[in-house]
Amino acid sequence: MLVIIVLAAVVGVMLAVFLWFYFYSRTLAWGHSETRQAVLRMLVVVGPIFGVHFAKPRPEPPTISTPGRDPEPVVPGVVLPPDADR
């Protein structure tokens, strides 16, 4: 009976630690931490042993954008209905 209580306590503590880390890992503090960077570096080193390889993200394709059209000059005294500009 004592073993069941101890194992239930251990599982409860493990669940609490997992939930704490899960919510902490979604914060900005974790995103910029040295611990996160160290863990990622270690995974990049150890991963290939188990067949996991780090794939660098593809660069974003270059795009060309041009400025928008110049607005048409407003003629004084002419009032257009609201839907006329479409």
Chimera marker file (.cmm) of the C-alpha trace (Angstrom):
<marker_set name="trace">
<marker id="1" x="0.000" y="0.000" z="0.000" r="1" g="1" b="0" radius="0.5"/>
<marker id="2" x="2.868" y="2.352" z="0.799" r="1" g="1" b="0" radius="0.5"/>
<marker id="3" x="4.378" y="1.724" z="-2.638" r="1" g="1" b="0" radius="0.5"/>
<marker id="4" x="1.177" y="2.842" z="-4.358" r="1" g="1" b="0" radius="0.5"/>
<marker id="5" x="1.113" y="6.063" z="-2.341" r="1" g="1" b="0" radius="0.5"/>
<marker id="6" x="4.766" y="6.806" z="-3.134" r="1" g="1" b="0" radius="0.5"/>
<marker id="7" x="4.301" y="6.087" z="-6.836" r="1" g="1" b="0" radius="0.5"/>
<marker id="8" x="1.168" y="8.252" z="-6.939" r="1" g="1" b="0" radius="0.5"/>
<marker id="9" x="3.107" y="11.098" z="-5.288" r="1" g="1" b="0" radius="0.5"/>
<marker id="10" x="5.973" y="10.704" z="-7.779" r="1" g="1" b="0" radius="0.5"/>
<marker id="11" x="3.568" y="10.716" z="-10.734" r="1" g="1" b="0" radius="0.5"/>
<marker id="12" x="1.800" y="13.763" z="-9.273" r="1" g="1" b="0" radius="0.5"/>
<marker id="13" x="5.080" y="15.665" z="-8.913" r="1" g="1" b="0" radius="0.5"/>
<marker id="14" x="6.143" y="14.692" z="-12.433" r="1" g="1" b="0" radius="0.5"/>
<marker id="15" x="2.800" y="15.904" z="-13.814" r="1" g="1" b="0" radius="0.5"/>
<marker id="16" x="3.075" y="19.189" z="-11.916" r="1" g="1" b="0" radius="0.5"/>
<marker id="17" x="6.629" y="19.785" z="-13.190" r="1" g="1" b="0" radius="0.5"/>
<marker id="18" x="5.585" y="18.949" z="-16.755" r="1" g="1" b="0" radius="0.5"/>
<marker id="19" x="2.629" y="21.348" z="-16.627" r="1" g="1" b="0" radius="0.5"/>
<marker id="20" x="4.791" y="24.093" z="-15.108" r="1" g="1" b="0" radius="0.5"/>
<marker id="21" x="7.406" y="23.683" z="-17.836" r="1" g="1" b="0" radius="0.5"/>
<marker id="22" x="4.738" y="23.495" z="-20.558" r="1" g="1" b="0" radius="0.5"/>
<marker id="23" x="3.281" y="26.864" z="-19.576" r="1" g="1" b="0" radius="0.5"/>
<marker id="24" x="6.710" y="28.403" z="-18.869" r="1" g="1" b="0" radius="0.5"/>
<marker id="25" x="8.019" y="27.345" z="-22.303" r="1" g="1" b="0" radius="0.5"/>
<marker id="26" x="5.373" y="29.526" z="-23.968" r="1" g="1" b="0" radius="0.5"/>
<marker id="27" x="6.644" y="32.739" z="-22.351" r="1" g="1" b="0" radius="0.5"/>
<marker id="28" x="9.114" y="35.287" z="-23.717" r="1" g="1" b="0" radius="0.5"/>
<marker id="29" x="11.477" y="34.551" z="-20.824" r="1" g="1" b="0" radius="0.5"/>
<marker id="30" x="11.975" y="30.991" z="-22.105" r="1" g="1" b="0" radius="0.5"/>
<marker id="31" x="12.206" y="32.123" z="-25.723" r="1" g="1" b="0" radius="0.5"/>
<marker id="32" x="15.239" y="34.331" z="-25.001" r="1" g="1" b="0" radius="0.5"/>
<marker id="33" x="16.913" y="32.209" z="-22.310" r="1" g="1" b="0" radius="0.5"/>
<marker id="34" x="20.382" y="30.729" z="-22.421" r="1" g="1" b="0" radius="0.5"/>
<marker id="35" x="18.984" y="27.406" z="-21.185" r="1" g="1" b="0" radius="0.5"/>
<marker id="36" x="16.793" y="27.075" z="-24.276" r="1" g="1" b="0" radius="0.5"/>
<marker id="37" x="19.724" y="27.828" z="-26.563" r="1" g="1" b="0" radius="0.5"/>
<marker id="38" x="21.900" y="25.275" z="-24.761" r="1" g="1" b="0" radius="0.5"/>
<marker id="39" x="19.194" y="22.597" z="-25.025" r="1" g="1" b="0" radius="0.5"/>
<marker id="40" x="18.769" y="23.260" z="-28.745" r="1" g="1" b="0" radius="0.5"/>
<marker id="41" x="22.520" y="23.086" z="-29.326" r="1" g="1" b="0" radius="0.5"/>
<marker id="42" x="22.656" y="19.767" z="-27.471" r="1" g="1" b="0" radius="0.5"/>
<marker id="43" x="19.757" y="18.399" z="-29.539" r="1" g="1" b="0" radius="0.5"/>
<marker id="44" x="21.559" y="19.408" z="-32.740" r="1" g="1" b="0" radius="0.5"/>
<marker id="45" x="24.628" y="17.486" z="-31.541" r="1" g="1" b="0" radius="0.5"/>
<marker id="46" x="22.838" y="14.391" z="-30.195" r="1" g="1" b="0" radius="0.5"/>
<marker id="47" x="19.980" y="14.237" z="-32.734" r="1" g="1" b="0" radius="0.5"/>
<marker id="48" x="21.940" y="12.761" z="-35.682" r="1" g="1" b="0" radius="0.5"/>
<marker id="49" x="22.867" y="9.766" z="-33.518" r="1" g="1" b="0" radius="0.5"/>
<marker id="50" x="19.176" y="8.840" z="-33.491" r="1" g="1" b="0" radius="0.5"/>
<marker id="51" x="18.516" y="9.812" z="-37.129" r="1" g="1" b="0" radius="0.5"/>
<marker id="52" x="17.138" y="13.295" z="-36.478" r="1" g="1" b="0" radius="0.5"/>
<marker id="53" x="18.774" y="16.003" z="-38.575" r="1" g="1" b="0" radius="0.5"/>
<marker id="54" x="18.377" y="19.746" z="-38.228" r="1" g="1" b="0" radius="0.5"/>
<marker id="55" x="17.044" y="21.311" z="-41.401" r="1" g="1" b="0" radius="0.5"/>
<marker id="56" x="17.746" y="24.999" z="-41.761" r="1" g="1" b="0" radius="0.5"/>
<marker id="57" x="14.647" y="26.975" z="-42.712" r="1" g="1" b="0" radius="0.5"/>
<marker id="58" x="14.410" y="27.957" z="-46.341" r="1" g="1" b="0" radius="0.5"/>
<marker id="59" x="15.074" y="31.625" z="-47.015" r="1" g="1" b="0" radius="0.5"/>
<marker id="60" x="12.089" y="33.760" z="-47.834" r="1" g="1" b="0" radius="0.5"/>
<marker id="61" x="11.852" y="34.357" z="-51.585" r="1" g="1" b="0" radius="0.5"/>
<marker id="62" x="12.674" y="37.914" z="-52.590" r="1" g="1" b="0" radius="0.5"/>
<marker id="63" x="9.751" y="40.067" z="-53.561" r="1" g="1" b="0" radius="0.5"/>
<marker id="64" x="9.459" y="43.262" z="-55.509" r="1" g="1" b="0" radius="0.5"/>
<marker id="65" x="6.914" y="45.794" z="-54.429" r="1" g="1" b="0" radius="0.5"/>
<marker id="66" x="6.024" y="49.045" z="-56.056" r="1" g="1" b="0" radius="0.5"/>
<marker id="67" x="4.407" y="52.086" z="-54.545" r="1" g="1" b="0" radius="0.5"/>
<marker id="68" x="0.644" y="52.412" z="-54.862" r="1" g="1" b="0" radius="0.5"/>
<marker id="69" x="-1.134" y="54.580" z="-57.385" r="1" g="1" b="0" radius="0.5"/>
<marker id="70" x="-1.204" y="58.299" z="-56.871" r="1" g="1" b="0" radius="0.5"/>
<marker id="71" x="-4.644" y="59.448" z="-55.819" r="1" g="1" b="0" radius="0.5"/>
<marker id="72" x="-6.553" y="61.152" z="-58.568" r="1" g="1" b="0" radius="0.5"/>
<marker id="73" x="-6.752" y="64.914" z="-58.134" r="1" g="1" b="0" radius="0.5"/>
<marker id="74" x="-9.935" y="66.178" z="-56.575" r="1" g="1" b="0" radius="0.5"/>
<marker id="75" x="-11.899" y="68.512" z="-58.810" r="1" g="1" b="0" radius="0.5"/>
<marker id="76" x="-13.360" y="71.363" z="-56.738" r="1" g="1" b="0" radius="0.5"/>
<marker id="77" x="-17.138" y="71.473" z="-56.700" r="1" g="1" b="0" radius="0.5"/>
<marker id="78" x="-17.631" y="67.820" z="-57.789" r="1" g="1" b="0" radius="0.5"/>
<marker id="79" x="-19.229" y="65.546" z="-55.196" r="1" g="1" b="0" radius="0.5"/>
<marker id="80" x="-19.172" y="61.826" z="-55.978" r="1" g="1" b="0" radius="0.5"/>
<marker id="81" x="-21.499" y="59.289" z="-54.337" r="1" g="1" b="0" radius="0.5"/>
<marker id="82" x="-19.800" y="57.050" z="-51.743" r="1" g="1" b="0" radius="0.5"/>
<marker id="83" x="-19.777" y="53.938" z="-53.992" r="1" g="1" b="0" radius="0.5"/>
<marker id="84" x="-18.451" y="55.722" z="-57.079" r="1" g="1" b="0" radius="0.5"/>
<marker id="85" x="-14.787" y="55.176" z="-56.200" r="1" g="1" b="0" radius="0.5"/>
<marker id="86" x="-15.073" y="51.391" z="-56.527" r="1" g="1" b="0" radius="0.5"/>
<link id1="1" id2="2" r="1" g="1" b="0" radius="0.2"/>
<link id1="2" id2="3" r="1" g="1" b="0" radius="0.2"/>
<link id1="3" id2="4" r="1" g="1" b="0" radius="0.2"/>
<link id1="4" id2="5" r="1" g="1" b="0" radius="0.2"/>
<link id1="5" id2="6" r="1" g="1" b="0" radius="0.2"/>
<link id1="6" id2="7" r="1" g="1" b="0" radius="0.2"/>
<link id1="7" id2="8" r="1" g="1" b="0" radius="0.2"/>
<link id1="8" id2="9" r="1" g="1" b="0" radius="0.2"/>
<link id1="9" id2="10" r="1" g="1" b="0" radius="0.2"/>
<link id1="10" id2="11" r="1" g="1" b="0" radius="0.2"/>
<link id1="11" id2="12" r="1" g="1" b="0" radius="0.2"/>
<link id1="12" id2="13" r="1" g="1" b="0" radius="0.2"/>
<link id1="13" id2="14" r="1" g="1" b="0" radius="0.2"/>
<link id1="14" id2="15" r="1" g="1" b="0" radius="0.2"/>
<link id1="15" id2="16" r="1" g="1" b="0" radius="0.2"/>
<link id1="16" id2="17" r="1" g="1" b="0" radius="0.2"/>
<link id1="17" id2="18" r="1" g="1" b="0" radius="0.2"/>
<link id1="18" id2="19" r="1" g="1" b="0" radius="0.2"/>
<link id1="19" id2="20" r="1" g="1" b="0" radius="0.2"/>
<link id1="20" id2="21" r="1" g="1" b="0" radius="0.2"/>
<link id1="21" id2="22" r="1" g="1" b="0" radius="0.2"/>
<link id1="22" id2="23" r="1" g="1" b="0" radius="0.2"/>
<link id1="23" id2="24" r="1" g="1" b="0" radius="0.2"/>
<link id1="24" id2="25" r="1" g="1" b="0" radius="0.2"/>
<link id1="25" id2="26" r="1" g="1" b="0" radius="0.2"/>
<link id1="26" id2="27" r="1" g="1" b="0" radius="0.2"/>
<link id1="27" id2="28" r="1" g="1" b="0" radius="0.2"/>
<link id1="28" id2="29" r="1" g="1" b="0" radius="0.2"/>
<link id1="29" id2="30" r="1" g="1" b="0" radius="0.2"/>
<link id1="30" id2="31" r="1" g="1" b="0" radius="0.2"/>
<link id1="31" id2="32" r="1" g="1" b="0" radius="0.2"/>
<link id1="32" id2="33" r="1" g="1" b="0" radius="0.2"/>
<link id1="33" id2="34" r="1" g="1" b="0" radius="0.2"/>
<link id1="34" id2="35" r="1" g="1" b="0" radius="0.2"/>
<link id1="35" id2="36" r="1" g="1" b="0" radius="0.2"/>
<link id1="36" id2="37" r="1" g="1" b="0" radius="0.2"/>
<link id1="37" id2="38" r="1" g="1" b="0" radius="0.2"/>
<link id1="38" id2="39" r="1" g="1" b="0" radius="0.2"/>
<link id1="39" id2="40" r="1" g="1" b="0" radius="0.2"/>
<link id1="40" id2="41" r="1" g="1" b="0" radius="0.2"/>
<link id1="41" id2="42" r="1" g="1" b="0" radius="0.2"/>
<link id1="42" id2="43" r="1" g="1" b="0" radius="0.2"/>
<link id1="43" id2="44" r="1" g="1" b="0" radius="0.2"/>
<link id1="44" id2="45" r="1" g="1" b="0" radius="0.2"/>
<link id1="45" id2="46" r="1" g="1" b="0" radius="0.2"/>
<link id1="46" id2="47" r="1" g="1" b="0" radius="0.2"/>
<link id1="47" id2="48" r="1" g="1" b="0" radius="0.2"/>
<link id1="48" id2="49" r="1" g="1" b="0" radius="0.2"/>
<link id1="49" id2="50" r="1" g="1" b="0" radius="0.2"/>
<link id1="50" id2="51" r="1" g="1" b="0" radius="0.2"/>
<link id1="51" id2="52" r="1" g="1" b="0" radius="0.2"/>
<link id1="52" id2="53" r="1" g="1" b="0" radius="0.2"/>
<link id1="53" id2="54" r="1" g="1" b="0" radius="0.2"/>
<link id1="54" id2="55" r="1" g="1" b="0" radius="0.2"/>
<link id1="55" id2="56" r="1" g="1" b="0" radius="0.2"/>
<link id1="56" id2="57" r="1" g="1" b="0" radius="0.2"/>
<link id1="57" id2="58" r="1" g="1" b="0" radius="0.2"/>
<link id1="58" id2="59" r="1" g="1" b="0" radius="0.2"/>
<link id1="59" id2="60" r="1" g="1" b="0" radius="0.2"/>
<link id1="60" id2="61" r="1" g="1" b="0" radius="0.2"/>
<link id1="61" id2="62" r="1" g="1" b="0" radius="0.2"/>
<link id1="62" id2="63" r="1" g="1" b="0" radius="0.2"/>
<link id1="63" id2="64" r="1" g="1" b="0" radius="0.2"/>
<link id1="64" id2="65" r="1" g="1" b="0" radius="0.2"/>
<link id1="65" id2="66" r="1" g="1" b="0" radius="0.2"/>
<link id1="66" id2="67" r="1" g="1" b="0" radius="0.2"/>
<link id1="67" id2="68" r="1" g="1" b="0" radius="0.2"/>
<link id1="68" id2="69" r="1" g="1" b="0" radius="0.2"/>
<link id1="69" id2="70" r="1" g="1" b="0" radius="0.2"/>
<link id1="70" id2="71" r="1" g="1" b="0" radius="0.2"/>
<link id1="71" id2="72" r="1" g="1" b="0" radius="0.2"/>
<link id1="72" id2="73" r="1" g="1" b="0" radius="0.2"/>
<link id1="73" id2="74" r="1" g="1" b="0" radius="0.2"/>
<link id1="74" id2="75" r="1" g="1" b="0" radius="0.2"/>
<link id1="75" id2="76" r="1" g="1" b="0" radius="0.2"/>
<link id1="76" id2="77" r="1" g="1" b="0" radius="0.2"/>
<link id1="77" id2="78" r="1" g="1" b="0" radius="0.2"/>
<link id1="78" id2="79" r="1" g="1" b="0" radius="0.2"/>
<link id1="79" id2="80" r="1" g="1" b="0" radius="0.2"/>
<link id1="80" id2="81" r="1" g="1" b="0" radius="0.2"/>
<link id1="81" id2="82" r="1" g="1" b="0" radius="0.2"/>
<link id1="82" id2="83" r="1" g="1" b="0" radius="0.2"/>
<link id1="83" id2="84" r="1" g="1" b="0" radius="0.2"/>
<link id1="84" id2="85" r="1" g="1" b="0" radius="0.2"/>
<link id1="85" id2="86" r="1" g="1" b="0" radius="0.2"/>
</marker_set>
